[in-house]
Amino acid sequence: MHAPLSFSDLPVELGVEILEFLRGDSQALHSCCLTSKLWFQHAQPILYKSIRINPQNLTMFCNTIRKRPELVSHIRKLTLDGLSGTPLPPRELLPTRIEVLRVVGMELPNPWVLAALSTSRSSIQELVFRDCYMADPKRCLALPELLPSLKTFEIDQSWLRSKEEVNNAPPHIPGFSMPDVQSLSLTGDSAVPLDRSEPGTRPLPCGNLSVLKVSLDGDNMSVFRQYLQDAGPGLHKLDIDFGSYATFAMSVLGSTPPKLDKCVNLRSLDIEFRLLPKTPFAHLSLYTRTYLSYIPMLLEGLPGQCKQLQQVGFTARMSRLGSPADLDALDWEHVGQILSKGRFPSLRQVSACIAGGDGLRWKIERYFKEKLNVLDQRKLLELTFREHS
């Protein structure tokens, strides 16, 4: 009777294949590393395919890389978490093939981030910044143009300012310390190829990334305005969500809304905003009656001949205390006049989605039929409702 096979009796390729099933389970792979020298030899490279470096394990990581620099070449997913103010990355951080780079809770620029970007420039496919402070936001937003293989660029809950600026925010301005970018997602959409035949157009610096979804808040939209000037020519889908403090900044503090004049290839535009209930609360008295006047300004700012624009959507988030009168904060008749112009020959649909407004559906429908009559007559108007999220 033959003795049972041990792991060491298996062909090396088969043993590695078995360990590959544990990829992503760092605890199990760590246990495998402690089992034997043979298991350690094969399990450690798999363990390093997805790693998170934080202040707690930073010293151990650096010591390991100095002893076994070849492990760096196995990293495919790297998360840098809270490494602001830490020692510089080791010289052994040789050229790698990182595919996913996530940066969490850090001040940018940062030497660890720069090292990872420079050593994996041609292989990074996904780049994510979360809870970060960007002292040089223009440089951070331009990173996609340096990464030829990038498929996804995301920014979540981050500031387009340094941490010092945020900490020294004026206390009398509400929301000034809020993240400027609640979320930003720049991805590709191969379903609609970009048309480069239009005169004056140029490729998006970010390669094939042409779908931009962004949620803005706070009072620092100047950087985003410049970003749209640079990235606009290549976008064919733009989705902007203006938070309450972004609305405050534009209606009360006089901030200028983003300009869309460079979005010459735009096919779809969606704008989301919040409606304030008409109540006697003191803090609402700061707002003008038409505090959403920046939305017609956005539409007027579209290119003079926006020949490819097919869909425009508006999502209005209504308070539970809201009424149809809250919709008057936006001059819908002006919106209808802008979109009915001949400069949008390809326009096929204008949608208005009301989030909330429970029990007011028939009143709101009548409101829009009247205010956007010019679009309704052309069969362009579509109304939808959804519950509070």
C-alpha positions in Angstrom: 0.0 0.0 0.0 1.4 3.3 -1.1 1.9 6.1 1.5 -0.3 9.2 0.9 1.3 11.9 -1.1 2.6 15.0 0.6 2.7 18.5 -0.8 6.4 18.1 -1.5 5.6 15.1 -3.7 3.4 17.1 -6.0 4.8 18.7 -9.2 5.7 22.3 -8.4 3.2 23.7 -11.0 0.4 21.8 -9.4 1.3 22.9 -5.9 1.4 26.5 -7.0 -2.0 26.1 -8.7 -3.5 24.8 -5.5 -2.1 27.8 -3.5 -3.5 30.1 -6.1 -7.0 29.2 -4.9 -6.1 31.1 -1.7 -5.3 34.3 -3.5 -7.0 37.2 -1.6 -7.1 35.3 1.7 -4.1 36.8 3.3 -4.7 35.0 6.6 -4.7 31.6 5.0 -1.6 32.4 2.8 0.2 33.7 5.9 -0.5 30.3 7.6 0.8 28.5 4.6 4.0 30.5 4.8 4.5 29.3 8.3 3.9 25.6 7.5 7.3 24.7 5.9 10.1 26.2 3.9 8.7 24.7 0.7 5.2 26.2 1.3 6.8 29.5 2.3 8.7 29.6 -1.0 5.5 29.2 -3.1 3.0 30.9 -0.9 4.8 34.2 -0.2 4.8 35.4 -3.9 1.0 34.7 -4.0 0.6 36.6 -0.7 2.3 39.6 -2.2 0.0 39.8 -5.3 -2.4 41.8 -3.2 -1.0 43.8 -0.3 -2.0 46.7 1.9 0.8 48.8 3.4 0.0 50.9 6.4 2.0 52.5 9.3 1.6 49.3 11.3 3.2 46.9 8.8 5.5 49.4 7.0 8.7 48.5 8.8 8.1 44.7 8.2 7.3 45.3 4.5 10.5 47.4 4.0 12.7 44.8 5.8 11.2 42.0 3.7 11.7 43.8 0.4 15.3 44.5 1.2 15.9 40.8 1.8 13.8 39.6 -1.1 13.4 42.4 -3.6 12.1 40.0 -6.2 8.8 39.8 -4.3 7.9 43.3 -5.5 7.5 41.9 -9.1 4.6 39.8 -7.8 2.5 42.7 -6.6 -0.6 43.2 -8.8 -2.9 45.1 -6.3 -1.4 47.6 -4.0 -3.2 49.6 -1.3 -1.3 52.5 0.3 -3.1 53.4 3.5 -2.2 56.4 5.7 1.5 56.6 4.7 1.8 60.4 5.0 4.8 61.5 7.0 6.4 58.0 6.9 10.0 57.1 5.7 10.7 57.1 2.0 10.1 53.9 0.1 13.0 51.5 -0.1 15.3 51.6 -3.1 14.5 48.0 -3.7 11.0 49.0 -5.0 12.0 48.0 -8.5 9.9 48.2 -11.6 6.7 46.3 -11.0 3.5 45.3 -12.8 0.9 46.8 -10.4 -2.5 46.7 -12.0 -4.6 48.2 -9.2 -3.3 51.0 -7.1 -5.5 52.3 -4.2 -4.5 55.3 -2.1 -6.4 55.8 1.2 -6.2 58.6 3.8 -3.1 60.3 2.5 -1.8 63.8 1.6 -0.7 64.1 -2.0 1.8 64.3 -3.6 3.4 61.5 -1.6 6.7 59.7 -2.4 5.2 56.3 -1.9 2.4 57.1 -4.5 4.9 58.6 -6.9 7.2 55.5 -6.6 4.3 53.1 -7.3 3.1 55.2 -10.3 6.6 55.6 -11.8 7.5 51.9 -11.4 4.2 50.6 -12.8 3.3 53.4 -15.3 2.5 51.0 -18.2 0.6 48.4 -16.2 -1.8 50.3 -13.9 -5.4 49.7 -15.0 -7.2 51.1 -11.9 -6.3 54.1 -9.8 -8.3 55.1 -6.8 -7.9 57.9 -4.3 -10.1 57.8 -1.2 -10.1 60.3 1.8 -7.1 62.1 0.3 -5.9 65.7 0.5 -4.5 67.1 -2.8 -2.3 70.1 -2.4 -1.7 70.0 -6.1 -5.1 68.9 -7.5 -4.4 69.8 -11.1 -1.4 67.4 -11.1 -3.5 64.6 -9.5 -6.4 65.0 -11.9 -3.9 64.8 -14.8 -2.5 61.5 -13.7 -4.6 59.4 -16.1 -2.8 60.9 -19.1 0.4 59.4 -17.9 -1.0 55.9 -17.5 -1.6 54.3 -21.0 -3.3 51.2 -19.7 -5.7 52.9 -17.3 -9.3 51.8 -17.5 -10.7 53.3 -14.3 -9.8 56.5 -12.4 -11.8 57.2 -9.1 -11.7 59.8 -6.4 -13.9 59.4 -3.3 -14.5 61.7 -0.4 -11.4 63.8 -1.1 -10.3 67.4 -0.9 -8.9 69.5 -3.7 -6.9 71.3 -1.1 -4.1 70.6 1.3 -4.9 69.2 4.8 -3.7 72.4 6.3 -6.1 74.5 4.2 -9.0 72.2 5.2 -8.1 72.4 8.9 -7.9 76.2 8.7 -11.2 76.5 7.0 -13.3 79.5 8.0 -15.8 78.3 10.6 -18.5 80.8 9.5 -18.7 79.2 6.0 -20.8 76.1 6.2 -19.4 73.1 4.4 -16.0 74.6 3.7 -14.4 71.6 5.3 -16.5 69.1 3.5 -14.8 67.0 0.8 -14.8 68.9 -2.5 -15.2 65.7 -4.4 -17.7 63.3 -3.0 -17.0 60.9 -5.9 -15.4 61.1 -9.3 -15.3 58.2 -11.7 -13.6 58.4 -15.1 -14.1 55.2 -17.2 -14.3 54.1 -20.8 -17.3 53.3 -22.9 -16.4 51.3 -26.0 -20.1 51.2 -27.0 -19.9 54.7 -28.4 -16.7 55.4 -30.3 -15.5 59.0 -30.2 -15.8 61.0 -33.4 -12.6 62.8 -34.1 -13.9 64.3 -37.4 -15.3 67.4 -35.8 -13.1 70.4 -36.4 -11.3 71.6 -33.3 -11.6 68.4 -31.4 -8.7 66.6 -29.9 -8.2 63.3 -28.0 -9.0 63.2 -24.4 -5.6 63.3 -22.5 -6.9 60.2 -20.6 -6.9 57.9 -23.6 -10.1 56.0 -24.0 -11.7 57.2 -20.7 -14.7 59.2 -21.9 -17.4 58.7 -19.3 -17.1 61.1 -16.3 -19.4 60.9 -13.3 -18.7 63.3 -10.5 -20.3 64.4 -7.3 -19.1 67.9 -6.1 -19.5 69.7 -2.8 -17.7 72.4 -1.0 -16.3 75.6 -2.4 -13.4 74.6 -4.6 -14.8 74.1 -8.1 -12.1 76.2 -9.9 -10.0 73.1 -10.2 -12.8 71.1 -11.7 -13.6 73.9 -14.1 -10.1 73.7 -15.4 -10.3 69.9 -15.5 -13.3 70.1 -17.8 -11.5 72.5 -20.1 -8.7 69.9 -20.4 -10.7 66.7 -20.5 -13.9 68.0 -22.1 -13.1 67.4 -25.8 -13.0 63.6 -25.3 -16.1 63.2 -23.1 -19.2 61.7 -24.5 -21.0 61.1 -21.2 -21.0 63.6 -18.3 -22.9 63.1 -15.0 -22.6 65.9 -12.4 -24.2 65.8 -9.0 -24.1 69.1 -7.1 -24.2 68.7 -3.4 -25.9 71.2 -1.0 -22.7 73.0 -0.2 -21.7 73.3 -3.9 -25.1 74.9 -4.5 -24.5 77.2 -1.5 -21.1 78.2 -3.0 -22.6 79.1 -6.4 -25.8 80.8 -5.2 -24.5 82.6 -2.1 -20.7 82.9 -2.3 -20.6 83.7 -6.0 -18.6 80.7 -7.2 -18.7 80.2 -10.9 -20.2 76.9 -12.2 -18.1 74.6 -14.4 -17.9 75.5 -18.1 -18.9 72.9 -20.7 -17.8 74.7 -23.8 -15.0 72.2 -24.5 -17.4 69.2 -24.4 -17.8 69.1 -28.2 -18.3 65.3 -28.4 -20.9 65.1 -25.6 -23.7 62.7 -26.2 -25.3 62.5 -22.8 -25.5 65.1 -20.0 -27.1 64.4 -16.6 -27.3 67.0 -13.8 -28.4 66.2 -10.2 -29.2 68.8 -7.5 -31.1 69.3 -4.2 -34.3 71.2 -3.8 -34.7 73.2 -0.6 -38.1 73.4 1.0 -39.7 76.8 1.3 -39.6 77.1 5.1 -38.8 80.0 7.4 -35.6 78.4 8.7 -33.0 81.1 9.2 -30.1 79.4 7.3 -32.2 79.1 4.2 -32.7 82.9 4.0 -29.1 83.1 2.7 -30.3 81.5 -0.6 -31.8 83.6 -3.4 -35.2 82.6 -4.7 -33.7 81.2 -7.9 -30.6 79.6 -6.2 -30.4 77.0 -9.1 -29.8 79.7 -11.7 -26.3 78.1 -12.3 -28.0 75.2 -14.2 -29.2 77.3 -17.2 -25.7 78.9 -17.1 -24.3 75.4 -17.5 -26.5 74.6 -20.4 -25.8 78.0 -22.1 -22.1 77.1 -21.7 -22.4 74.1 -24.0 -20.6 74.4 -27.3 -22.3 76.6 -29.9 -22.9 73.6 -32.1 -23.4 70.6 -29.9 -24.3 68.4 -32.8 -23.9 65.0 -31.0 -25.9 65.7 -27.8 -28.7 63.2 -27.7 -29.9 63.1 -24.1 -30.1 65.6 -21.2 -31.3 64.6 -17.8 -32.2 66.4 -14.6 -32.6 64.7 -11.2 -34.1 66.9 -8.5 -33.9 65.6 -5.0 -36.9 66.9 -3.1 -37.2 67.2 0.6 -39.9 65.1 2.4 -41.4 68.5 3.4 -41.2 69.7 -0.2 -43.9 71.0 -2.5 -44.1 71.7 -6.3 -43.3 75.3 -5.5 -39.8 74.2 -4.5 -39.2 73.5 -8.2 -39.4 77.3 -8.9 -35.8 77.6 -7.7 -34.9 76.6 -11.3 -36.2 78.5 -14.3 -37.5 75.5 -16.2 -39.0 77.6 -18.9 -35.5 79.0 -19.6 -34.2 75.5 -19.6 -36.8 74.5 -22.2 -35.9 77.5 -24.4 -32.2 76.6 -24.3 -32.7 73.0 -25.2 -35.2 73.7 -28.0 -32.7 75.7 -29.9 -31.3 74.5 -33.2 -27.8 74.1 -31.8 -28.9 70.7 -30.5 -30.1 69.0 -33.7 -29.5 65.4 -32.4 -31.4 65.9 -29.1 -33.8 62.9 -28.6 -34.8 63.1 -25.0 -35.0 65.5 -22.0 -35.7 63.6 -18.8 -36.7 65.0 -15.5 -36.5 62.6 -12.5 -38.0 63.7 -9.2 -36.5 61.8 -6.2 -39.0 62.2 -3.4 -42.1 64.3 -3.6 -44.3 61.5 -2.2 -48.0 62.1 -3.0 -47.3 65.1 -5.3 -46.9 63.2 -8.5 -49.9 64.5 -10.4 -49.1 68.1 -9.4 -45.5 67.8 -10.4 -46.5 66.2 -13.8 -48.8 69.2 -14.5 -46.1 71.6 -13.4 -43.6 70.1 -15.9 -46.1 69.8 -18.7 -46.7 73.6 -18.3 -43.1 74.7 -17.7 -41.5 72.5 -20.4 -44.3 72.7 -22.9 -41.9 73.6 -25.7 -40.2 70.2 -25.2 -43.3 68.3 -24.5 -44.8 69.3 -27.8 -41.8 67.9 -29.6 -42.2 64.6 -27.7 -38.8 65.1 -26.0 -39.9 65.3 -22.4 -39.9 62.2 -20.2 -40.9 62.4 -16.5 -39.9 59.8 -13.9 -40.3 59.5 -10.1 -38.4 57.6 -7.5 -38.5 57.2 -3.8 -36.1 58.8 -1.4 -32.8 56.9 -1.3 
